[in-house]
Amino acid sequence: MRIIRFVEPRSGLSARCQLLDEAAPESCAFLWDLASRGAGFEAMHAIWTGPEISVPMPASTLPTGMAAPAIPFENATSYPDAGDIVLAYLGAGSTKGLPPGAFYDIGIFYGSGGRLLMPFGWIQANVCARILPEDLAKAQADCRSIRRSGACTLSLETA
């Protein structure tokens, strides 16, 4: 069992998540690579998708030397649930309005009622990790704090 952690100091977020390696191996490999590098990205509360902290990552923002693979659908959904960590991949030129190149987005869903309906239509993302049950209540409170406070820097690390 592999565990990663999402950390955001201002809100106190420090949520451990179990990677779902069997259900989403390529997505998990991508997250593990990010966590192994201690990668940090700007994150914000999502506008369209409900109770989600969104971590948008144009390929150009990935850590130096990290591969930017095309991630296939694996364990994909349009309706993430509380505690689900999803990885969306949008290929270069596939969606109007995104930066040039491949685009990734990690979604940290902290409540029920999540839906992946974007201004350009429905998408699916891979459920590739879940917040550990014993960390979920605190993560929910911390994510609500991020919602109230605005954009932040969120880091991934191995746990």
URNORPE-V534365 format. One line per field, one symbol per residue. phi: phi as a letter, one per 30 degrees, with the letter a starting at -180 (. if undefined). psi: psi as a letter, one per 30 degrees, with the letter a starting at -180 (. if undefined). burial: I if it has 24 or more other C-alpha atoms within 12 Angstrom, else O. A space follows every 50 residues. Layout:
phi->???
psi->???
burial->???
This chain:
phi->.cbcbcbbdddidacdbddceddbdddddddddeddcidbbdbaddcccj dbccbdbeedcdeeiddcddcddahdacbdcejdccbcbbdeidbdjcdd jdbbbcccccbdjdaccceckdbcbddbabdeedcdddddddddddeddj ebccccbdc
psi->kkklkkkjeefgkikkkkkieeeieeeeeeeeeeeffhkklkllklefgb ikkkikikefflkkfklilkjlkkhklfillkfkklkkkjlkgfkkfllk alklkkkjjfllgkkhjlfgaklllkjflkkkeffeeeeeeeeeeeeefa llkklklk.
burial->OIIIIIIIOOIOIIIIIIIIIOOIIIIIIIIIIIIOOOIIIIIIIIOOII IIIIIIIIIOIIOOOOOIOOIOIIIIIIIIIIIIIIIIIIOOOOOOOOOO IIIIIIIIIIIOOIIIOOOOOOIIIIIIIIIIOOOIOOIIOIIIIIIOOO OIIIIIIIO
